[in-house]
Amino acid sequence: ENFSFQASNPGQFENDSDAVWQRGHIPETIVYHGRVGINTDAPDEALVVCGNAKVMGRVMHPSDRRAKQNIREVDTNEQLRRITQMRLVEYDYKPEFASVMGIKDT
């Protein structure tokens, strides 16, 4: 997994002894191959932020309308038939996960 972000000084990590940060192929970017943790030393995903995150730009996600084309209406009767075949579930979060994520209502 790759995680890249813009940096105001892409060369600032060049003297790190670990040297796991690399200049990106796109100007003014750096790349780290592995997991990144902010306020944690044990990230278990590509990026883990323990605390609030402020985004001053757009966040793109594969389900974002801006990433799609050829959007069209579908036959609702067919879709309702498919929905009736879906498996619906309820669940509780495991206490250890809820505790780490700060979820009170599991």
C-alpha positions, 0 to 999 in steps of 0.5 A: 500500500502506498500513501503519499502527500504533499510536503512544503519541503520534499527533501526534509526526510533525506537525512533520516537514518531510516530512509523509508521516505522517498521523493514521489514521481509527482513534483513536491510529493513524498512517499512512504511504503508501509503504515503511517501512524499519527499520535500512535506508534502501532498503526494497523492500517495504511493510515491511522490518525488518533485524534481529530483530522482537519481537511482543507481540500476535497477527499475523494473516495471510490463511491464519490460521484466525481469519480464516476461517469455514465450514471443512469437510472435503473429498473426499480423492480429489478433492484427491489428483487435483488434487495429481497435476496440480500442478507441483512445483519445487526452487530455489536462492536467488540469491546476492545475495538470500541475502546481503541476507537472511542466508540461508546455505544457498541 
